[in-house]
Amino acid sequence: MKDLSESQLSEIIEMALSDDVPFKTIETEYGINADQIKRIMKDNISPRSYKIWRQRVKDFSTRRKYYK
């Protein structure tokens, strides 16, 4: 993860925040797994935003078979 540029980090965050992009897509494009994506999010967005994002991801995963 240390070899990611600022623009790549920004793109990963944007993709992760999108409800339309599954973790698998980010993993394929950037070679990082779901745990690494969660770490990037935790390190780069506010704690409150991270908590809300994680809850949204969890809620979606129970409604969609193939989601984050």
Phi and psi in radians as a Rosetta constraint file:
Dihedral C 1 N 2 CA 2 C 2 CIRCULARHARMONIC -1.193 0.35
Dihedral N 2 CA 2 C 2 N 3 CIRCULARHARMONIC -0.339 0.35
Dihedral C 2 N 3 CA 3 C 3 CIRCULARHARMONIC -1.607 0.35
Dihedral N 3 CA 3 C 3 N 4 CIRCULARHARMONIC 0.236 0.35
Dihedral C 3 N 4 CA 4 C 4 CIRCULARHARMONIC -1.502 0.35
Dihedral N 4 CA 4 C 4 N 5 CIRCULARHARMONIC 2.376 0.35
Dihedral C 4 N 5 CA 5 C 5 CIRCULARHARMONIC -1.381 0.35
Dihedral N 5 CA 5 C 5 N 6 CIRCULARHARMONIC 2.933 0.35
Dihedral C 5 N 6 CA 6 C 6 CIRCULARHARMONIC -1.043 0.35
Dihedral N 6 CA 6 C 6 N 7 CIRCULARHARMONIC -0.697 0.35
Dihedral C 6 N 7 CA 7 C 7 CIRCULARHARMONIC -1.180 0.35
Dihedral N 7 CA 7 C 7 N 8 CIRCULARHARMONIC -0.638 0.35
Dihedral C 7 N 8 CA 8 C 8 CIRCULARHARMONIC -1.159 0.35
Dihedral N 8 CA 8 C 8 N 9 CIRCULARHARMONIC -0.751 0.35
Dihedral C 8 N 9 CA 9 C 9 CIRCULARHARMONIC -1.026 0.35
Dihedral N 9 CA 9 C 9 N 10 CIRCULARHARMONIC -0.752 0.35
Dihedral C 9 N 10 CA 10 C 10 CIRCULARHARMONIC -1.076 0.35
Dihedral N 10 CA 10 C 10 N 11 CIRCULARHARMONIC -0.748 0.35
Dihedral C 10 N 11 CA 11 C 11 CIRCULARHARMONIC -1.137 0.35
Dihedral N 11 CA 11 C 11 N 12 CIRCULARHARMONIC -0.719 0.35
Dihedral C 11 N 12 CA 12 C 12 CIRCULARHARMONIC -1.095 0.35
Dihedral N 12 CA 12 C 12 N 13 CIRCULARHARMONIC -0.785 0.35
Dihedral C 12 N 13 CA 13 C 13 CIRCULARHARMONIC -1.071 0.35
Dihedral N 13 CA 13 C 13 N 14 CIRCULARHARMONIC -0.794 0.35
Dihedral C 13 N 14 CA 14 C 14 CIRCULARHARMONIC -1.061 0.35
Dihedral N 14 CA 14 C 14 N 15 CIRCULARHARMONIC -0.766 0.35
Dihedral C 14 N 15 CA 15 C 15 CIRCULARHARMONIC -1.146 0.35
Dihedral N 15 CA 15 C 15 N 16 CIRCULARHARMONIC -0.722 0.35
Dihedral C 15 N 16 CA 16 C 16 CIRCULARHARMONIC -1.162 0.35
Dihedral N 16 CA 16 C 16 N 17 CIRCULARHARMONIC -0.600 0.35
Dihedral C 16 N 17 CA 17 C 17 CIRCULARHARMONIC -1.276 0.35
Dihedral N 17 CA 17 C 17 N 18 CIRCULARHARMONIC -0.401 0.35
Dihedral C 17 N 18 CA 18 C 18 CIRCULARHARMONIC -1.252 0.35
Dihedral N 18 CA 18 C 18 N 19 CIRCULARHARMONIC 2.354 0.35
Dihedral C 18 N 19 CA 19 C 19 CIRCULARHARMONIC -1.341 0.35
Dihedral N 19 CA 19 C 19 N 20 CIRCULARHARMONIC -0.159 0.35
Dihedral C 19 N 20 CA 20 C 20 CIRCULARHARMONIC -1.695 0.35
Dihedral N 20 CA 20 C 20 N 21 CIRCULARHARMONIC -0.131 0.35
Dihedral C 20 N 21 CA 21 C 21 CIRCULARHARMONIC -1.945 0.35
Dihedral N 21 CA 21 C 21 N 22 CIRCULARHARMONIC 1.988 0.35
Dihedral C 21 N 22 CA 22 C 22 CIRCULARHARMONIC -1.339 0.35
Dihedral N 22 CA 22 C 22 N 23 CIRCULARHARMONIC 2.767 0.35
Dihedral C 22 N 23 CA 23 C 23 CIRCULARHARMONIC -0.974 0.35
Dihedral N 23 CA 23 C 23 N 24 CIRCULARHARMONIC -0.614 0.35
Dihedral C 23 N 24 CA 24 C 24 CIRCULARHARMONIC -1.030 0.35
Dihedral N 24 CA 24 C 24 N 25 CIRCULARHARMONIC -0.674 0.35
Dihedral C 24 N 25 CA 25 C 25 CIRCULARHARMONIC -1.126 0.35
Dihedral N 25 CA 25 C 25 N 26 CIRCULARHARMONIC -0.769 0.35
Dihedral C 25 N 26 CA 26 C 26 CIRCULARHARMONIC -1.123 0.35
Dihedral N 26 CA 26 C 26 N 27 CIRCULARHARMONIC -0.722 0.35
Dihedral C 26 N 27 CA 27 C 27 CIRCULARHARMONIC -1.067 0.35
Dihedral N 27 CA 27 C 27 N 28 CIRCULARHARMONIC -0.752 0.35
Dihedral C 27 N 28 CA 28 C 28 CIRCULARHARMONIC -1.131 0.35
Dihedral N 28 CA 28 C 28 N 29 CIRCULARHARMONIC -0.737 0.35
Dihedral C 28 N 29 CA 29 C 29 CIRCULARHARMONIC -1.320 0.35
Dihedral N 29 CA 29 C 29 N 30 CIRCULARHARMONIC -0.650 0.35
Dihedral C 29 N 30 CA 30 C 30 CIRCULARHARMONIC -1.998 0.35
Dihedral N 30 CA 30 C 30 N 31 CIRCULARHARMONIC -0.119 0.35
Dihedral C 30 N 31 CA 31 C 31 CIRCULARHARMONIC 1.249 0.35
Dihedral N 31 CA 31 C 31 N 32 CIRCULARHARMONIC 0.488 0.35
Dihedral C 31 N 32 CA 32 C 32 CIRCULARHARMONIC -2.096 0.35
Dihedral N 32 CA 32 C 32 N 33 CIRCULARHARMONIC 2.579 0.35
Dihedral C 32 N 33 CA 33 C 33 CIRCULARHARMONIC -1.596 0.35
Dihedral N 33 CA 33 C 33 N 34 CIRCULARHARMONIC 3.115 0.35
Dihedral C 33 N 34 CA 34 C 34 CIRCULARHARMONIC -1.062 0.35
Dihedral N 34 CA 34 C 34 N 35 CIRCULARHARMONIC -0.683 0.35
Dihedral C 34 N 35 CA 35 C 35 CIRCULARHARMONIC -1.119 0.35
Dihedral N 35 CA 35 C 35 N 36 CIRCULARHARMONIC -0.671 0.35
Dihedral C 35 N 36 CA 36 C 36 CIRCULARHARMONIC -1.198 0.35
Dihedral N 36 CA 36 C 36 N 37 CIRCULARHARMONIC -0.649 0.35
Dihedral C 36 N 37 CA 37 C 37 CIRCULARHARMONIC -1.094 0.35
Dihedral N 37 CA 37 C 37 N 38 CIRCULARHARMONIC -0.798 0.35
Dihedral C 37 N 38 CA 38 C 38 CIRCULARHARMONIC -1.066 0.35
Dihedral N 38 CA 38 C 38 N 39 CIRCULARHARMONIC -0.686 0.35
Dihedral C 38 N 39 CA 39 C 39 CIRCULARHARMONIC -1.133 0.35
Dihedral N 39 CA 39 C 39 N 40 CIRCULARHARMONIC -0.749 0.35
Dihedral C 39 N 40 CA 40 C 40 CIRCULARHARMONIC -1.036 0.35
Dihedral N 40 CA 40 C 40 N 41 CIRCULARHARMONIC -0.792 0.35
Dihedral C 40 N 41 CA 41 C 41 CIRCULARHARMONIC -1.101 0.35
Dihedral N 41 CA 41 C 41 N 42 CIRCULARHARMONIC -0.789 0.35
Dihedral C 41 N 42 CA 42 C 42 CIRCULARHARMONIC -1.086 0.35
Dihedral N 42 CA 42 C 42 N 43 CIRCULARHARMONIC -0.651 0.35
Dihedral C 42 N 43 CA 43 C 43 CIRCULARHARMONIC -1.380 0.35
Dihedral N 43 CA 43 C 43 N 44 CIRCULARHARMONIC -0.314 0.35
Dihedral C 43 N 44 CA 44 C 44 CIRCULARHARMONIC -2.096 0.35
Dihedral N 44 CA 44 C 44 N 45 CIRCULARHARMONIC -0.102 0.35
Dihedral C 44 N 45 CA 45 C 45 CIRCULARHARMONIC -2.154 0.35
Dihedral N 45 CA 45 C 45 N 46 CIRCULARHARMONIC 2.881 0.35
Dihedral C 45 N 46 CA 46 C 46 CIRCULARHARMONIC -1.134 0.35
Dihedral N 46 CA 46 C 46 N 47 CIRCULARHARMONIC 2.680 0.35
Dihedral C 46 N 47 CA 47 C 47 CIRCULARHARMONIC -0.975 0.35
Dihedral N 47 CA 47 C 47 N 48 CIRCULARHARMONIC -0.692 0.35
Dihedral C 47 N 48 CA 48 C 48 CIRCULARHARMONIC -1.161 0.35
Dihedral N 48 CA 48 C 48 N 49 CIRCULARHARMONIC -0.762 0.35
Dihedral C 48 N 49 CA 49 C 49 CIRCULARHARMONIC -1.109 0.35
Dihedral N 49 CA 49 C 49 N 50 CIRCULARHARMONIC -0.685 0.35
Dihedral C 49 N 50 CA 50 C 50 CIRCULARHARMONIC -1.098 0.35
Dihedral N 50 CA 50 C 50 N 51 CIRCULARHARMONIC -0.782 0.35
Dihedral C 50 N 51 CA 51 C 51 CIRCULARHARMONIC -1.079 0.35
Dihedral N 51 CA 51 C 51 N 52 CIRCULARHARMONIC -0.777 0.35
Dihedral C 51 N 52 CA 52 C 52 CIRCULARHARMONIC -1.120 0.35
Dihedral N 52 CA 52 C 52 N 53 CIRCULARHARMONIC -0.747 0.35
Dihedral C 52 N 53 CA 53 C 53 CIRCULARHARMONIC -1.080 0.35
Dihedral N 53 CA 53 C 53 N 54 CIRCULARHARMONIC -0.817 0.35
Dihedral C 53 N 54 CA 54 C 54 CIRCULARHARMONIC -1.068 0.35
Dihedral N 54 CA 54 C 54 N 55 CIRCULARHARMONIC -0.703 0.35
Dihedral C 54 N 55 CA 55 C 55 CIRCULARHARMONIC -1.134 0.35
Dihedral N 55 CA 55 C 55 N 56 CIRCULARHARMONIC -0.721 0.35
Dihedral C 55 N 56 CA 56 C 56 CIRCULARHARMONIC -1.102 0.35
Dihedral N 56 CA 56 C 56 N 57 CIRCULARHARMONIC -0.728 0.35
Dihedral C 56 N 57 CA 57 C 57 CIRCULARHARMONIC -1.093 0.35
Dihedral N 57 CA 57 C 57 N 58 CIRCULARHARMONIC -0.774 0.35
Dihedral C 57 N 58 CA 58 C 58 CIRCULARHARMONIC -1.098 0.35
Dihedral N 58 CA 58 C 58 N 59 CIRCULARHARMONIC -0.761 0.35
Dihedral C 58 N 59 CA 59 C 59 CIRCULARHARMONIC -1.071 0.35
Dihedral N 59 CA 59 C 59 N 60 CIRCULARHARMONIC -0.773 0.35
Dihedral C 59 N 60 CA 60 C 60 CIRCULARHARMONIC -1.136 0.35
Dihedral N 60 CA 60 C 60 N 61 CIRCULARHARMONIC -0.646 0.35
Dihedral C 60 N 61 CA 61 C 61 CIRCULARHARMONIC -1.150 0.35
Dihedral N 61 CA 61 C 61 N 62 CIRCULARHARMONIC -0.446 0.35
Dihedral C 61 N 62 CA 62 C 62 CIRCULARHARMONIC -1.424 0.35
Dihedral N 62 CA 62 C 62 N 63 CIRCULARHARMONIC -0.329 0.35
Dihedral C 62 N 63 CA 63 C 63 CIRCULARHARMONIC -1.677 0.35
Dihedral N 63 CA 63 C 63 N 64 CIRCULARHARMONIC -0.461 0.35
Dihedral C 63 N 64 CA 64 C 64 CIRCULARHARMONIC -2.081 0.35
Dihedral N 64 CA 64 C 64 N 65 CIRCULARHARMONIC 2.427 0.35
Dihedral C 64 N 65 CA 65 C 65 CIRCULARHARMONIC -1.159 0.35
Dihedral N 65 CA 65 C 65 N 66 CIRCULARHARMONIC -0.739 0.35
Dihedral C 65 N 66 CA 66 C 66 CIRCULARHARMONIC -2.048 0.35
Dihedral N 66 CA 66 C 66 N 67 CIRCULARHARMONIC 1.481 0.35
Dihedral C 66 N 67 CA 67 C 67 CIRCULARHARMONIC -2.347 0.35
Dihedral N 67 CA 67 C 67 N 68 CIRCULARHARMONIC -3.069 0.35
